[in-house]
């Protein structure tokens, strides 16, 4: 028996990078997965590759109306949702004197507000399913300081996870956060982040950048029934960075 047999999952930001890694593993482990992203061509190609157990929906995670559509279409296609992976996010490496109000509001909307909307939107569906698991992808910058804006939102995701976990545990809905370190994804190749991240990687105790699959294995555990007593916790996968 596969670890996610019978699970219906929504994975945001699932078209590429870490999200696509999660999608592939979930389908391989027996889940039916709705992939959501603004990257329509890449998301649809991934769904086509994976076949009948995957469906792509174009999704702006900052819009409540889009979330309502995603949950409804997921239920229509596969049934009530019992796993949500809030994976969508952006990075930004600007100092406080460079970042604009527009920049700041954008990163808050995508990294923080989207997580709130996702949790709120899936709860009724998870209640129909008589339980579920919500996995919020934060960052090691939800535990220690980093770039303004990015760090703020990732700390917020960590706090939101704990607040939601306490409110939803009695409904059989578990909420936990994952805190990756430096992962080999398209995000780290962005022009304003690439050089700083490559330099930082030299100081990782493991002496390397992680593969997306190394985060996926942890997300899989939290989505599965193996983590049935994990509630409101932080799970770190960073090669030892925060242990220093």
Backbone bond lengths (Angstrom), bond angles and torsions (degrees), N, CA, C in turn:
res aa  C-N    CA-C-N  psi(-1)  N-CA   C-N-CA  omega(-1)  CA-C   N-CA-C  phi
1 X - - - 1.468 - - 1.525 109.79 -
2 X 1.333 116.72 133.02 1.458 121.27 179.04 1.524 110.70 -77.45
3 X 1.313 116.03 157.95 1.474 120.38 -170.92 1.514 113.68 -71.81
4 X 1.337 118.26 -20.00 1.461 120.21 -178.68 1.528 112.71 -119.30
5 X 1.308 117.27 23.30 1.466 120.03 176.83 1.532 109.97 -55.86
6 X 1.316 115.96 130.53 1.456 121.06 178.40 1.508 115.30 84.41
7 X 1.324 117.87 -3.28 1.457 120.74 -178.70 1.535 110.85 -86.41
8 X 1.324 115.33 140.52 1.470 122.97 174.91 1.516 106.33 -114.80
9 X 1.323 116.34 116.98 1.466 120.98 -172.07 1.513 112.85 -121.39
10 X 1.331 114.63 145.59 1.461 122.77 167.89 1.520 106.54 -112.81
11 X 1.330 116.79 129.15 1.462 121.74 177.11 1.517 108.33 -125.20
12 X 1.336 116.71 114.15 1.467 120.35 -179.49 1.524 109.97 -84.15
13 X 1.333 115.16 155.79 1.465 119.04 -176.62 1.510 111.07 58.48
14 X 1.327 116.51 36.76 1.455 121.41 -170.49 1.513 116.02 -92.56
15 X 1.339 117.40 2.92 1.457 119.30 -173.94 1.517 113.87 -75.44
16 X 1.328 117.19 -27.33 1.464 119.50 -177.87 1.523 109.83 -154.87
17 X 1.324 115.67 177.62 1.458 121.15 175.56 1.510 113.15 61.65
18 X 1.327 115.29 -140.77 1.455 121.27 -177.28 1.527 110.92 -62.42
19 X 1.314 117.43 -38.04 1.456 120.75 179.58 1.517 112.64 -60.83
20 X 1.332 116.47 -44.19 1.468 120.28 178.95 1.524 111.05 -64.47
21 X 1.331 116.58 -35.74 1.464 120.49 175.33 1.524 110.66 -60.79
22 X 1.330 116.41 -44.53 1.471 120.61 178.13 1.530 110.31 -61.24
23 X 1.325 116.31 -45.58 1.466 120.94 -177.91 1.528 110.65 -58.45
24 X 1.316 116.64 -49.87 1.469 120.12 -177.84 1.536 111.57 -60.28
25 X 1.312 116.17 -43.87 1.465 120.12 -178.74 1.523 111.41 -66.64
26 X 1.323 116.61 -41.09 1.462 120.27 -179.55 1.529 110.58 -62.03
27 X 1.332 116.66 -45.83 1.467 119.46 179.52 1.521 110.09 -63.73
28 X 1.325 116.81 -42.04 1.463 120.80 179.08 1.525 111.90 -61.77
29 X 1.339 116.19 -28.66 1.463 120.96 -178.84 1.531 112.74 -94.72
30 X 1.344 116.98 12.75 1.456 119.90 170.01 1.508 117.21 102.56
31 X 1.336 118.40 -1.97 1.466 120.72 -179.17 1.518 111.57 -80.16
32 X 1.311 115.04 155.45 1.461 122.09 165.03 1.533 105.71 -97.94
33 X 1.327 116.86 128.50 1.465 120.82 -167.90 1.520 111.61 -126.08
34 X 1.324 115.34 130.06 1.457 121.51 167.93 1.523 108.01 -97.71
35 X 1.315 114.90 120.27 1.459 123.07 178.75 1.518 107.71 -93.07
36 X 1.332 117.72 125.86 1.453 118.17 176.00 1.519 109.95 -123.35
37 X 1.340 114.85 145.55 1.458 120.90 -177.58 1.522 107.75 -174.23
38 X 1.330 116.43 164.37 1.468 119.92 170.27 1.529 110.55 -87.94
39 X 1.326 116.94 -10.02 1.470 122.41 -179.64 1.526 108.40 -86.88
40 X 1.310 115.34 85.78 1.466 120.98 -169.57 1.530 112.43 -65.42
41 X 1.318 117.55 -46.57 1.463 120.63 -175.98 1.531 111.50 -63.51
42 X 1.342 116.05 -46.18 1.461 119.79 -179.41 1.529 111.75 -68.69
43 X 1.336 116.29 -39.79 1.458 119.82 179.87 1.515 112.66 -65.36
44 X 1.332 116.79 -41.62 1.461 119.96 179.60 1.518 111.02 -68.97
45 X 1.335 116.47 -36.52 1.472 119.75 177.93 1.526 111.01 -62.94
46 X 1.314 116.90 -40.02 1.462 120.65 178.69 1.528 110.46 -65.75
47 X 1.329 117.03 -43.57 1.466 120.62 178.37 1.524 110.69 -61.50
48 X 1.335 116.46 -42.11 1.465 120.39 178.85 1.529 110.68 -62.59
49 X 1.318 116.03 -40.60 1.468 121.23 179.47 1.524 111.66 -61.57
50 X 1.331 116.58 -38.53 1.464 120.97 -172.58 1.523 113.70 -88.67
51 X 1.325 117.25 -15.80 1.457 119.95 172.53 1.515 115.61 86.94
52 X 1.327 116.03 -152.43 1.464 121.83 -167.25 1.521 114.50 -67.32
53 X 1.303 118.23 -17.06 1.461 120.42 -179.58 1.525 113.33 -92.47
54 X 1.327 116.71 9.75 1.463 121.18 176.36 1.523 109.80 -132.58
55 X 1.313 115.35 142.76 1.463 121.53 178.63 1.521 108.15 -139.15
56 X 1.335 117.04 135.61 1.463 120.44 177.76 1.525 110.32 -101.97
57 X 1.343 115.44 137.86 1.461 122.01 172.74 1.522 108.25 -131.58
58 X 1.329 116.76 124.69 1.458 119.62 174.52 1.519 108.83 -67.03
59 X 1.351 116.51 133.31 1.469 119.30 -165.07 1.517 110.29 -151.37
60 X 1.316 115.80 120.88 1.462 121.58 169.26 1.529 106.34 -92.02
61 X 1.317 116.56 107.41 1.465 120.81 -172.97 1.526 113.06 -68.13
62 X 1.320 117.97 -10.58 1.465 120.78 -179.89 1.528 112.40 -88.17
63 X 1.334 117.71 -1.34 1.466 121.46 -175.89 1.526 110.87 -113.10
64 X 1.331 115.55 123.04 1.465 120.16 179.67 1.523 111.42 -60.67
65 X 1.334 117.49 -37.13 1.467 120.97 -178.92 1.521 111.23 -63.93
66 X 1.334 116.90 -37.25 1.465 119.88 176.72 1.528 110.92 -65.83
67 X 1.321 116.56 -39.10 1.464 119.72 177.86 1.531 110.92 -62.53
68 X 1.308 116.87 -41.72 1.471 119.81 178.59 1.524 110.65 -60.42
69 X 1.339 115.52 -42.06 1.462 120.17 178.99 1.522 111.18 -63.62
70 X 1.330 116.73 -44.16 1.470 120.84 -178.64 1.524 110.71 -61.05
71 X 1.319 117.84 -46.50 1.467 120.02 -178.59 1.531 110.72 -64.79
72 X 1.324 116.70 -43.64 1.471 120.65 179.48 1.525 110.87 -61.65
73 X 1.329 116.90 -45.67 1.466 120.19 -178.35 1.532 111.21 -68.59
74 X 1.321 117.02 -32.95 1.458 119.89 176.29 1.521 110.73 -64.98
75 X 1.324 116.42 -46.44 1.464 120.26 178.57 1.523 111.02 -61.60
76 X 1.333 116.86 -41.08 1.466 120.41 -179.69 1.530 111.45 -65.47
77 X 1.327 116.48 -36.87 1.465 120.79 -176.58 1.527 112.42 -80.67
78 X 1.329 116.56 -42.68 1.461 120.42 -168.78 1.530 114.86 -127.73
79 X 1.347 117.66 -27.71 1.455 121.27 -175.40 1.519 111.13 123.32
80 X 1.342 117.68 -177.45 1.461 121.30 -178.44 1.530 112.37 -58.81
81 X 1.312 115.00 143.67 1.463 122.30 -177.46 1.518 110.07 -76.65
82 X 1.337 117.51 134.34 1.467 118.69 170.81 1.526 113.69 -126.99
83 X 1.347 117.45 3.15 1.464 120.47 171.42 1.524 109.14 -140.72
84 X 1.315 115.92 132.13 1.471 122.13 171.00 1.519 108.17 -126.59
85 X 1.324 116.43 127.45 1.462 121.27 171.99 1.525 107.45 -112.50
86 X 1.324 115.91 106.89 1.465 121.80 176.96 1.528 108.22 -81.53
87 X 1.319 115.13 86.01 1.462 121.70 -173.06 1.526 113.40 -102.50
88 X 1.332 117.90 -24.99 1.466 120.75 -175.04 1.522 111.25 -60.13
89 X 1.324 116.13 138.94 1.465 119.84 178.43 1.513 110.83 -176.96
90 X 1.321 115.34 166.04 1.460 121.56 176.14 1.523 108.86 -130.99
91 X 1.321 115.47 158.46 1.466 120.20 174.04 1.514 109.43 -111.31
92 X 1.314 116.68 163.15 1.460 122.60 178.46 1.520 107.16 -157.31
93 X 1.318 116.49 129.82 1.461 119.90 -177.34 1.530 109.72 -122.02
94 X 1.328 114.98 76.40 1.460 121.48 178.67 1.520 108.50 -128.04
95 X 1.332 116.77 149.27 1.457 117.51 175.85 1.517 110.17 -83.14
96 X 1.311 115.80 170.18 1.462 120.23 -170.72 1.527 113.08 -64.46
97 X 1.332 117.35 -23.58 1.459 119.98 178.42 1.527 112.60 -85.60
98 X 1.324 117.20 -14.51 1.472 121.43 179.22 1.520 112.18 -95.50
99 X 1.322 116.80 -34.39 1.459 119.97 -174.20 1.528 110.11 -69.79
100 X 1.327 116.45 134.84 1.458 121.32 -179.82 1.526 109.96 -93.48
101 X 1.317 115.23 166.10 1.464 119.06 175.22 1.525 110.40 -60.17
102 X 1.317 116.77 -39.18 1.464 120.59 178.68 1.527 111.11 -62.33
103 X 1.350 116.08 -44.56 1.463 120.28 175.95 1.525 110.43 -56.93
104 X 1.324 115.25 -47.73 1.460 120.71 -174.08 1.527 111.16 -64.00
105 X 1.324 116.29 -45.97 1.464 119.74 179.97 1.532 111.32 -64.59
106 X 1.331 117.04 -33.90 1.466 120.24 179.33 1.524 110.72 -65.53
107 X 1.322 117.06 -46.52 1.465 118.68 -177.73 1.531 111.37 -69.76
108 X 1.329 117.53 -32.91 1.469 120.46 174.97 1.527 110.34 -65.30
109 X 1.322 116.63 -43.98 1.470 120.03 179.83 1.524 111.60 -60.37
110 X 1.337 116.55 -46.32 1.465 119.98 -173.56 1.521 111.96 -78.39
111 X 1.321 117.75 -41.61 1.478 120.46 -174.27 1.509 114.19 -88.22
112 X 1.326 117.33 -26.64 1.468 120.36 -172.73 1.522 113.28 -115.61
113 X 1.339 116.57 -56.25 1.470 119.45 -177.57 1.522 110.44 -60.16
114 X 1.334 117.20 -36.77 1.464 120.46 -178.93 1.528 111.39 -61.41
115 X 1.317 116.83 -36.03 1.467 120.56 -179.83 1.527 110.09 -67.59
116 X 1.337 116.19 -43.85 1.460 120.74 175.49 1.524 110.90 -57.85
117 X 1.336 116.71 -48.06 1.464 120.62 -178.71 1.525 110.96 -63.59
118 X 1.333 116.24 -39.17 1.456 119.79 -179.97 1.511 112.45 -63.94
119 X 1.322 116.22 -47.71 1.467 120.11 178.85 1.521 110.24 -59.15
120 X 1.314 115.80 -50.36 1.471 120.84 -176.71 1.528 111.24 -61.10
121 X 1.330 116.51 -37.12 1.463 120.48 -175.61 1.520 113.64 -73.77
122 X 1.338 117.35 -33.79 1.474 118.36 -174.49 1.522 114.06 -89.23
123 X 1.319 117.70 -15.85 1.467 119.00 -175.44 1.531 112.88 -56.10
124 X 1.344 120.73 -47.78 1.469 118.26 179.62 1.525 113.04 -59.66
125 X 1.332 116.65 -36.91 1.463 120.04 178.24 1.527 110.77 -67.71
126 X 1.327 116.97 -41.53 1.464 120.35 177.70 1.521 111.93 -65.73
127 X 1.309 116.28 -32.30 1.465 118.73 175.88 1.528 110.88 -65.75
128 X 1.337 116.81 -36.39 1.471 120.13 174.06 1.531 110.38 -62.44
129 X 1.330 115.31 -37.45 1.465 120.63 -179.48 1.527 112.43 -79.82
130 X 1.339 116.36 -2.59 1.472 123.69 -179.86 1.525 112.09 63.07
131 X 1.335 114.98 38.86 1.453 119.84 174.39 1.514 111.95 135.33
132 X 1.335 115.37 169.99 1.452 119.09 179.18 1.516 111.47 176.33
133 X 1.328 113.96 179.88 1.463 121.19 179.84 1.522 108.94 -132.00
134 X 1.328 115.44 128.96 1.456 122.22 174.99 1.521 107.32 -112.21
135 X 1.324 115.71 124.38 1.459 121.83 -179.45 1.525 107.91 -115.59
136 X 1.308 116.15 114.12 1.463 121.36 -179.42 1.519 109.59 -99.89
137 X 1.326 116.80 121.64 1.455 120.59 179.69 1.529 108.61 -85.15
138 X 1.325 115.35 107.91 1.457 121.90 175.65 1.525 107.17 -97.90
139 X 1.303 118.62 -125.91 1.460 123.28 -176.31 1.519 107.52 -173.18
140 X 1.326 116.85 164.40 1.466 117.21 169.10 1.523 110.18 -61.85
141 X 1.346 117.10 -20.55 1.463 119.91 175.30 1.520 112.52 -78.98
142 X 1.325 116.07 6.77 1.457 120.99 164.42 1.513 111.68 -94.53
143 X 1.338 115.08 0.98 1.466 121.86 179.05 1.520 112.00 -120.86
144 X 1.328 116.17 -34.05 1.470 122.12 -179.72 1.522 108.67 -133.62
145 X 1.322 116.09 164.15 1.455 120.94 -174.84 1.516 113.52 -69.02
146 X 1.336 114.86 157.93 1.458 122.81 178.05 1.513 108.92 -167.03
147 X 1.316 116.97 -147.38 1.457 121.83 -176.56 1.529 111.23 -64.71
148 X 1.323 116.24 141.36 1.464 121.65 176.15 1.531 109.38 -60.57
149 X 1.293 117.56 143.84 1.462 121.35 -178.44 1.509 111.24 89.09
150 X 1.316 117.02 -62.78 1.471 121.15 178.93 1.523 110.25 -63.59
151 X 1.328 116.40 -50.40 1.468 120.76 179.93 1.520 110.71 -60.42
152 X 1.311 116.69 -43.90 1.464 121.71 -177.47 1.531 110.58 -57.33
153 X 1.347 114.92 -47.17 1.466 118.77 -176.59 1.522 111.72 -69.73
154 X 1.324 117.21 -34.12 1.457 119.58 -178.27 1.531 111.29 -74.49
155 X 1.326 118.13 -32.17 1.462 120.41 170.12 1.528 109.83 -64.82
156 X 1.331 116.81 -39.30 1.466 120.67 179.67 1.524 111.36 -62.90
157 X 1.322 116.60 -40.27 1.468 120.10 177.75 1.529 110.51 -62.50
158 X 1.315 116.43 -40.81 1.465 120.82 177.40 1.526 110.88 -60.35
159 X 1.331 117.22 -47.13 1.461 120.73 -179.90 1.516 112.32 -67.42
160 X 1.339 116.70 -41.18 1.455 121.23 178.27 1.522 111.05 -60.87
161 X 1.324 115.67 -38.52 1.463 120.89 178.00 1.524 110.79 -57.53
162 X 1.325 117.00 -46.60 1.464 120.82 -178.55 1.528 111.46 -66.50
163 X 1.330 116.22 -43.54 1.467 119.63 -179.88 1.520 111.07 -63.12
164 X 1.331 116.54 -46.13 1.464 120.33 -179.81 1.528 110.95 -66.46
165 X 1.329 116.87 -38.93 1.464 120.44 -179.52 1.521 111.40 -59.02
166 X 1.330 116.23 -43.31 1.460 120.17 -179.38 1.527 111.60 -65.82
167 X 1.329 116.43 -36.83 1.461 120.03 -178.57 1.518 113.17 -76.76
168 X 1.334 117.40 -28.47 1.465 120.39 -171.37 1.528 114.21 -103.95
169 X 1.318 117.58 -11.21 1.471 119.83 -174.90 1.523 112.38 -57.94
170 X 1.319 116.85 -37.73 1.467 119.38 -178.04 1.525 112.52 -68.40
171 X 1.340 116.90 -16.11 1.468 121.08 176.33 1.522 111.98 -91.55
172 X 1.340 116.24 4.26 1.455 119.67 -178.49 1.514 113.59 79.24
173 X 1.332 116.17 17.06 1.464 121.49 178.99 1.521 108.34 -105.76
174 X 1.320 115.96 118.41 1.461 121.73 180.00 1.526 109.93 -96.55
175 X 1.319 116.50 138.59 1.467 121.39 178.45 1.524 107.97 -128.66
176 X 1.320 116.77 125.08 1.457 122.60 179.47 1.522 110.02 -139.21
177 X 1.317 115.90 160.94 1.464 119.60 178.48 1.515 111.26 -118.69
178 X 1.330 115.26 147.56 1.460 123.40 177.42 1.524 107.89 -114.40
179 X 1.335 115.29 135.99 1.469 120.95 -174.08 1.530 110.36 -122.93
180 X 1.335 116.23 85.11 1.466 119.19 179.35 1.529 111.47 -73.34
181 X 1.328 113.85 152.76 1.455 120.29 170.33 1.515 109.33 -90.18
182 X 1.321 117.43 -128.42 1.463 121.38 -178.26 1.526 108.38 -89.86
183 X 1.335 115.61 116.10 1.458 122.05 -174.80 1.527 108.98 -118.38
184 X 1.294 116.23 143.73 1.466 122.35 -178.25 1.524 110.17 -76.95
185 X 1.332 117.15 88.48 1.457 123.34 179.84 1.522 109.23 -136.54
186 X 1.359 117.87 167.07 1.467 119.75 176.62 1.534 113.48 -57.52
187 X 1.347 117.80 -26.55 1.463 120.20 -178.13 1.529 111.89 -60.02
188 X 1.330 117.42 -38.12 1.461 119.27 -175.96 1.522 112.35 -77.44
189 X 1.342 115.95 -7.20 1.461 119.52 177.52 1.524 112.25 -92.16
190 X 1.324 117.55 0.35 1.460 120.41 179.16 1.522 110.70 -62.55
191 X 1.317 115.25 145.22 1.456 121.01 -173.12 1.508 115.16 -55.53
192 X 1.336 118.11 -38.24 1.465 120.13 -176.00 1.523 112.82 -85.87
193 X 1.336 117.76 -2.59 1.462 120.72 -177.53 1.521 113.83 -120.37
194 X 1.329 117.10 -26.10 1.464 121.32 -168.04 1.525 113.29 -56.30
195 X 1.327 117.26 -52.11 1.463 120.32 -174.81 1.521 111.55 -63.43
196 X 1.340 116.77 -43.50 1.460 120.81 -178.64 1.528 111.13 -63.99
197 X 1.323 116.68 -39.54 1.463 120.36 -177.92 1.526 110.85 -70.68
198 X 1.331 117.11 -40.97 1.463 119.59 178.71 1.532 111.40 -62.25
199 X 1.321 115.96 -37.84 1.466 119.77 177.57 1.526 110.37 -68.12
200 X 1.330 115.97 -42.95 1.465 120.94 -179.48 1.527 111.73 -61.79
201 X 1.340 116.56 -35.40 1.468 121.26 -176.94 1.524 112.39 -58.72
202 X 1.312 117.72 -24.63 1.469 121.19 179.84 1.531 112.01 -64.70
203 X 1.324 116.19 -21.59 1.461 120.58 -174.25 1.537 112.99 -103.65
204 X 1.317 116.83 6.09 1.466 120.25 176.63 1.529 108.77 -72.49
205 X 1.336 119.59 129.83 1.470 120.15 179.87 1.529 113.83 -52.65
206 X 1.348 117.42 -37.01 1.458 120.52 178.00 1.534 112.86 -74.20
207 X 1.327 116.65 -10.07 1.468 123.97 177.60 1.526 113.65 62.18
208 X 1.325 116.20 30.96 1.461 118.96 176.88 1.515 111.03 -160.90
209 X 1.311 114.70 160.42 1.461 121.78 172.27 1.531 107.95 -84.39
210 X 1.333 116.48 142.80 1.467 120.28 -177.23 1.518 111.92 -77.29
211 X 1.320 115.71 153.31 1.457 122.83 170.08 1.531 109.02 -82.68
212 X 1.329 117.63 147.77 1.475 119.58 178.45 1.526 113.20 -53.71
213 X 1.334 116.00 -35.30 1.464 119.53 -177.60 1.523 112.74 -62.12
214 X 1.323 116.95 -24.52 1.462 119.98 179.62 1.524 111.53 -71.85
215 X 1.313 116.55 -28.12 1.472 121.03 172.30 1.532 109.25 -79.80
216 X 1.312 115.97 -41.03 1.463 120.96 -179.14 1.525 111.87 -55.57
217 X 1.317 117.57 -40.29 1.474 120.16 -179.27 1.521 111.82 -60.90
218 X 1.336 116.51 -34.53 1.460 120.64 177.13 1.531 110.87 -73.47
219 X 1.328 116.55 -42.06 1.468 120.85 178.01 1.527 110.28 -62.00
220 X 1.317 116.36 -40.04 1.468 120.99 176.66 1.531 110.88 -58.91
221 X 1.317 117.19 -46.17 1.462 121.35 177.80 1.530 111.22 -56.65
222 X 1.331 116.72 -45.08 1.460 119.99 -177.53 1.524 112.49 -71.25
223 X 1.319 117.18 -29.61 1.467 120.76 177.36 1.519 111.98 -75.06
224 X 1.321 116.00 -26.48 1.461 120.92 -175.15 1.525 111.74 -85.83
225 X 1.321 114.94 169.77 1.467 120.49 177.56 1.523 112.49 -73.25
226 X 1.331 117.45 -7.78 1.470 120.66 176.26 1.527 111.75 -62.08
227 X 1.339 116.64 -24.51 1.472 121.23 -177.84 1.524 111.77 -103.62
228 X 1.332 116.64 31.29 1.469 121.55 -171.10 1.524 115.00 -60.27
229 X 1.343 118.31 -18.49 1.466 119.93 -179.67 1.525 111.88 -112.45
230 X 1.313 116.81 16.37 1.472 122.34 177.44 1.523 108.71 -95.56
231 X 1.312 116.57 113.99 1.465 121.60 -174.81 1.530 109.82 -138.47
232 X 1.316 116.82 121.31 1.463 121.51 173.74 1.514 114.60 69.16
233 X 1.317 117.20 28.17 1.463 120.86 -174.94 1.520 112.48 -108.58
234 X 1.356 114.57 160.65 1.463 121.76 175.07 1.524 108.72 -102.20
235 X 1.314 115.96 132.53 1.456 121.94 177.88 1.529 108.17 -119.22
236 X 1.333 115.10 117.81 1.457 121.01 -172.15 1.525 110.50 -101.98
237 X 1.330 116.28 132.99 1.459 121.67 175.45 1.522 107.34 -135.05
238 X 1.364 114.66 89.35 1.466 118.87 -168.02 1.530 114.68 -139.63
239 X 1.311 117.78 11.92 1.463 119.38 178.69 1.506 114.45 66.43
240 X 1.320 117.37 15.40 1.462 121.29 176.83 1.513 115.99 99.38
241 X 1.330 117.72 5.73 1.467 120.52 -175.82 1.528 111.96 -57.99
242 X 1.333 116.51 -49.67 1.463 119.52 -174.98 1.519 112.39 -80.68
243 X 1.328 117.62 -3.80 1.461 120.85 176.70 1.533 111.62 -83.59
244 X 1.308 116.88 -10.47 1.470 120.40 -176.09 1.518 111.81 -76.68
